[in-house]
């Protein structure tokens, strides 16, 4: 099992760790600040600095899979294609310093929080999501028309209001009693530990509250300039909203 430090502090940029395993999929560490692809959010990139000063480039981060192809609690750091020689010199137990590409991660955090604001502005179920450093999109299960400029203005208002964001948790039983908290039709919150991680935006004026395992900024003001760049009709009952940087 990998200790996923980003779950409790998305602002950690690096950590000391040791290699648990190396295989064809990549490198598994005992602890990490790297977020693995999941919930629509892209996996982190960055570097692993070795004790002798050499640096291994990490191009992506994924959840490890078991023999049946199901995700496990281990996180795989995927080396860049040109790192084969350095990768061959590593072994389990080696100490490393894991450092994320912070500029890239911060964009992901800002966009991910923006998609939660979009869920407030468009109160319909979500049936698709993708969050990258350059754009984010949500597919809403709906038929009503949407106005790009009105949504951009709504986002600007919520960003400017500087709403705080709090990471919390609810029990599986609480979630079962409030199924409407799950906005996504395509991705269900991970269960098995007895509690489910939640994201709450807003103080007394609650803007959004839903289960989420992704990384976020601590305040909506940190998002900065984000706008709706495109609205597409994907099907008779689906509307895609694409976000970009202003």
Secondary structure, DSSP 8 states (H G I E B T S, - for coil): --EEGGGT-TT--EEEEEEEEEETTEEEESEES---SBTTB----EEEEETTS-EEEEEEEEEEE-TTS-EEEEEEEEE-GGGHHHHHT--TT-EEEEEE-HHHHHHHHHHHHHHHHHHHHS-S-EEEEEE-SS-EEEEEE--S---HHHHHHHHHHHHHTT-BEEEEEEEHHHHHHTGGG--BSS-----SSSEEEEEEE-SSS--EEEE--S---SBGGGG-SEEEEEEEEEETTEEEEEEEE-
